[in-house]
Every structure is written in C-alpha cells, then in structure tokens.
Amino acid sequence: MTLLATPIINGSALWKIVLASALGGVGVVIAFGLLVLFVTRAEQVRAAHGGERVLYLLGSAVCGVFCLAVVAVGIYAMAKKPASPAPKPAKAAALVAPLSAQR
Amino acid sequence: MSASDIILGLVVVTAVCFDFTNGFHDTANAVATSIATGALKPRVAVAMSGVLNLVGAFISIKVAATIAKGIVNAHVLAGTAGLSLVFAALIGAITWNLITWYFTMPSSSSHALIGGVIGATIVASSVHQVKVNGLLSSVIFPALFSPIICGLVAIAGTFSAYRLIKRIGEKQARKGYRYGQIGSAALVSLAHGTNDAQKTMGVIALALIAHGDISANHFYVPFWVKLACATAIALGTMIGGWRIINTMGNRLTDVESPQGFSAEAASASVILASSYYGYPLSTTQVVSGGVLGSGLGKKLASVHWGVVGQMATAWLLTIPAAGAMGGIAWEVSRIFGKGSAAGSIVIGVLAASGAALIFRLAQRNKIGAKDLDRSHVTAESEAATSGKPAAPTAAAVT
C-alpha cells in the first residue's frame, strides 16, 4: 500500500504543509488572543502600576508583530508560489498544436 | 471568420463567465463566518472580498498549472477539436456550479472544471486519455487531506481561543476576535483571488495557444486575459453568493467570533502553505473543513451533521456530475460535426437557457443580504448567548 502511494503523495511536502498550517493557523489565534489579553490587562492597571502596564503593552506589541509577520509571510507565499514551468519548446508544440501548424 | 475563431471567442467568453460563477460561488469561503458573527455587514463583506480578489489575481502573475495539465493527455486539447472540448468542459463546470448554487451547497469550482475536462475527454476520445496518477495526486488526495488538515488546525485554534477567553473576559475577547475576523477574511479573499483567477487565465491561455495567437515557445498571459479574469472573479464575488454564504456561515454550525477567526486563520494558513509547496487544492473544501473544525473545537457547540452529509455528497458528485455534463455538451456539439462552430453555438445557447432557468427557480426561495445581516449582534449579546442555540433566522432554516 505504501509502495503504491509513494509516487502519488509527496509526503515531505505534506508534512511541511501540516507544520506550516499548524504554526500559522493556531499560532495566530493564540498570538491574537494574547494581544487582546495584554491590551485588556494594560487598560485595567493603567493608573496604579506604570511598570506593569509597560510590560503588558510590550507583550501586546510582540504578539501584534507576530500576527503581522505571519500575514506578511502569507502574502510572500502568495507572490512567490512556484509557478508551473513554462512549456519547453519541444514539449510545447506537443502540448497544444496551434491551428496554424495544422493547416 | 473561421469556425475556430468563433469557437475561440465562445471559449473566452465562457471562461470569463465561469470565473464569474466561481466568484459568487466561492464568496462564502472568505466572508461567511464574518457575516455570520456580525463582524461585517454582508454588503461590506462582499465588497471588500471582491476588491481583494481583484488585487489577489494580480499578486502572482505566473499562471498556475493549467487546469488540465497532468490530468488528461495534452494532445486531446489540440486544434479546433481541442477548443471545442475545452468549451464543453466549461459548459459542464458552469452548469454544475449553478446547480450546486441553487441547492445552496458549497462545492469546488476547480473540481467542476476538472470534471468537465475529464468527461468531455472520455466522450471525445477514450478513458485511456485520462491520467489516473495525475488525477489522484492533483485532485483526489488533496481533496481528502486538505479539509482534514484545516479542520484539525481549526479545532486546535478554537480550543486555544476559548481557553484564552476565560482569562481575557467574554466581552473584550469577542470584540477583539471580531476585529481579527476582518483581517483573516481579507487574507482568505486575497488568497482566493490568487488561486482561482489564475486557473481561468490558464484555460484562456491554453485556448489562445491552440488557436495560434500566442506562441507556446514564448508562453505568456496577455494583459487583457488577466484583466478580464480578475474583473470577472471580483464582480462575481461582489454579487454575493448569499445562498452558499448562508450554508457555510449558518447551517454547518453556530459560529461565534472566536470560532470564525480560528476557521479563517486555519483556512488561510492551509491554502497559502499548500500553494507554496505546490499542492493544488480547493479553497471551498479547505474553508468548509475549517468551519466544521471550529464547530468541533468548542465545547457543547453543535455541528449540523445532516448539512455536512449533504455537502460531502455534493463534493463526491462534483467531478462525475460535471464530467457527465461536459460529456453531454461534447456529444450534442458533435451532432453538428466535430469541431464545428454551429455545435458550439448550440450548446452555448442551451447552457445559457439552463442558467436562466436556474436563476428563475432560485428567485422562489431567494436569500439576500438582509436575511443574513447579523451586524446587530454585539459582542455583549454574543457573550450572553454563548453556548445556547442561536435563534434561527429565516435564512438559517432554509
């Protein structure tokens, strides 16, 4: 069964997809939740504890940067996704024969 | 004007129409959960998604693998007969898209197009012209894996989000995740534009090569093709496929803002990672898996398995049904002679009549933006009703 499946499924790419999806999908949700948590805490301690507030704001900034970085990586992946190679001259003629060549 | 010129014109127009149906069929992928949670007003959501689909179509101008590459033998797509075959395939795909839209079922437009090509190829040539390995590796396995991966990521994301909500406080958390949903919906829209508009560009480019208008040796996609495809998918998205948005946002599971954010984040991650690593997939199936996962990731959340079953059936039927329609379209056009313009015109007219009939039937149980507007649901009221079944709206029970 494994032998049959090997040429059809690119296990390495599939594993990378699972890892990247988990990091991006779950990571962003946690980071965004932490961002909201830190901002909320920073608002709650606004008056009394200046130092603590700075720490919370710093934490929220780190989470915000993480979320933005994931979005930037996503847009980079979109722009740089591997295109199908342009047909090679010899194969291109076989891929689709232009009508002009058939007349 | 030769027969091939007429068929080429029909292929281009039909491909643009297919892109338009792809747009309104797949609007739900990006905005269904944002609309369902009230994070965005329906009209605002589809307008934003439409603009981002347009931008997305231009982000990567490298044409993704042409739709038939590796699935059928290339020589069957050559010459006037090849143009007719592509035309029949497009007719099959559009018809299936409209049928699933009428029945409010999210299904893959890409699979419909692949099904159309396979069906027309089998009828026009033989089953041996279909590359089984290519079909398995490019279509079947990604269709099996991608919704499962996205569903698992969404389960983990939703579970984490609700753990965090206990620390943040219901009101603030839900308010925050609503803002997050706008960003995640935007990213999914962008990814959809990049993925799906490219496929139609590939089909038109293939037709232009077959016609001899562009050289296969110096392959490129003319700017007018990019502009036409990008505009068609954007306009289709802006029209708003309310029927499918309703199914995806309201009928699969009761979505709250943390679930919506998790589903969209998981979907965007899977779509982008798969695109980058060269795995072709259906955005519809990925997003459906994400929404389902977000329902399973929340304790006591309800997943409407009956609707999930109907959706899975539509997925299973997409390739054979679109294939059957593509095959029938080819057979009808062949009555008028192989590669004849008359045959293509006739199936074009028949398909347009069928589309008009489906639109007319859909007016009987029309679902519009107003039916889906939940922007009156505030973060506070969402928190108050969390865990309780959502009050059914007229659209939700349709």
Contacts between the chains, C-beta under 8 A, distances in Angstrom:
chain1	res1	chain2	res2	distance
A	7	B	133	7.1
A	7	B	137	7.9
A	8	B	133	6.1
A	8	B	136	5.1
A	8	B	137	4.6
A	8	B	141	6.5
A	9	B	137	7.0
A	9	B	141	5.7
A	10	B	137	7.8
A	10	B	278	7.9
A	10	B	279	7.6
A	13	B	277	4.4
A	13	B	278	6.5
A	13	B	279	6.2
A	14	B	145	6.7
A	14	B	279	7.3
A	16	B	273	7.3
A	16	B	277	5.5
A	17	B	149	6.8
A	17	B	270	7.1
A	17	B	273	4.6
A	17	B	274	5.4
A	17	B	277	5.5
A	17	B	279	6.2
A	18	B	149	5.8
A	20	B	269	6.8
A	20	B	273	3.9
A	20	B	276	7.7
A	20	B	277	7.8
A	21	B	149	5.8
A	21	B	150	7.1
A	21	B	153	5.1
A	21	B	266	6.9
A	21	B	269	4.3
A	21	B	270	4.6
A	21	B	273	5.0
A	22	B	153	5.6
A	22	B	156	7.0
A	22	B	269	7.8
A	23	B	269	7.7
A	24	B	265	7.2
A	24	B	268	7.4
A	24	B	269	3.4
A	24	B	272	7.4
A	24	B	273	6.9
A	25	B	150	7.7
A	25	B	153	3.9
A	25	B	154	7.0
A	25	B	156	7.6
A	25	B	157	5.5
A	25	B	262	7.6
A	25	B	265	5.0
A	25	B	266	3.8
A	25	B	268	7.7
A	25	B	269	3.9
A	25	B	270	7.1
A	26	B	153	6.1
A	26	B	156	4.7
A	26	B	157	4.9
A	26	B	160	6.2
A	26	B	266	7.8
A	28	B	157	7.9
A	28	B	184	7.8
A	28	B	265	4.7
A	28	B	269	7.6
A	29	B	157	3.9
A	29	B	158	7.7
A	29	B	160	5.7
A	29	B	161	5.2
A	29	B	258	7.9
A	29	B	261	6.4
A	29	B	262	5.1
A	29	B	265	5.4
A	30	B	157	7.9
A	30	B	160	5.0
A	30	B	161	7.9
A	30	B	164	7.1
A	32	B	176	7.1
A	32	B	177	7.3
A	32	B	180	5.0
A	32	B	261	7.1
A	33	B	160	7.0
A	33	B	161	5.7
A	33	B	164	3.6
A	33	B	165	7.5
A	33	B	168	6.8
A	33	B	173	7.1
A	33	B	176	7.6
A	33	B	177	7.8
A	33	B	258	8.0
A	34	B	164	7.0
A	35	B	176	7.4
A	36	B	164	7.8
A	36	B	168	5.6
A	36	B	172	6.2
A	36	B	173	5.9
A	36	B	176	3.4
A	36	B	177	7.5
A	37	B	164	6.3
A	37	B	167	5.9
A	37	B	168	4.7
A	37	B	173	8.0
A	39	B	176	7.7
A	40	B	168	5.6
A	40	B	169	6.5
A	40	B	172	4.7
A	71	B	183	7.2
A	71	B	187	6.2
A	74	B	187	5.9
A	74	B	191	7.4
A	74	B	268	6.2
A	74	B	269	7.6
A	74	B	272	4.6
A	75	B	59	7.4
A	75	B	190	7.2
A	77	B	272	4.6
A	77	B	273	7.2
A	77	B	275	6.5
A	77	B	276	4.1
A	78	B	56	7.2
A	78	B	59	5.3
A	78	B	60	6.0
A	78	B	190	6.7
A	78	B	191	6.1
A	78	B	194	4.8
A	78	B	272	6.3
A	78	B	275	6.9
A	79	B	59	5.3
A	79	B	60	5.5
A	80	B	60	7.7
A	80	B	276	7.5
A	81	B	60	5.8
A	81	B	62	7.6
A	81	B	64	7.6
A	81	B	194	7.5
A	81	B	275	4.6
A	81	B	276	5.4
A	81	B	278	7.9
A	82	B	276	7.4
A	82	B	278	5.2
A	83	B	60	7.5
A	83	B	62	3.1
A	83	B	63	6.6
A	83	B	64	6.8
A	84	B	62	8.0
A	84	B	63	7.0
A	84	B	64	6.4
A	84	B	65	4.0
A	84	B	66	7.1
A	84	B	69	6.6
A	86	B	219	4.5
A	87	B	216	5.3
A	87	B	217	8.0
A	87	B	219	5.7
A	89	B	216	7.7
A	89	B	217	4.7
A	92	B	209	7.8
A	92	B	216	3.2
A	92	B	217	5.6
A	92	B	219	7.0
A	93	B	216	6.3
A	93	B	217	8.0
A	94	B	74	6.2
A	94	B	75	6.6
A	95	B	74	4.5
A	95	B	77	7.8
A	95	B	209	7.4
A	95	B	216	6.0
A	96	B	74	6.5
A	96	B	77	5.4
A	96	B	78	5.2
A	96	B	82	6.3
A	96	B	206	6.1
A	96	B	209	4.8
A	96	B	210	4.4
A	96	B	216	6.6
A	97	B	75	7.6
A	97	B	78	4.0
A	97	B	79	5.8
A	97	B	210	7.3
A	98	B	209	6.4
A	98	B	210	6.4
A	98	B	211	6.7
A	98	B	212	3.3
A	98	B	216	7.3
A	99	B	4	5.2
A	99	B	79	5.9
A	99	B	80	6.3
A	99	B	210	6.9
A	99	B	211	5.6
A	99	B	212	5.0
A	100	B	212	3.8
A	101	B	212	7.1
A	102	B	78	7.7
A	102	B	79	5.2
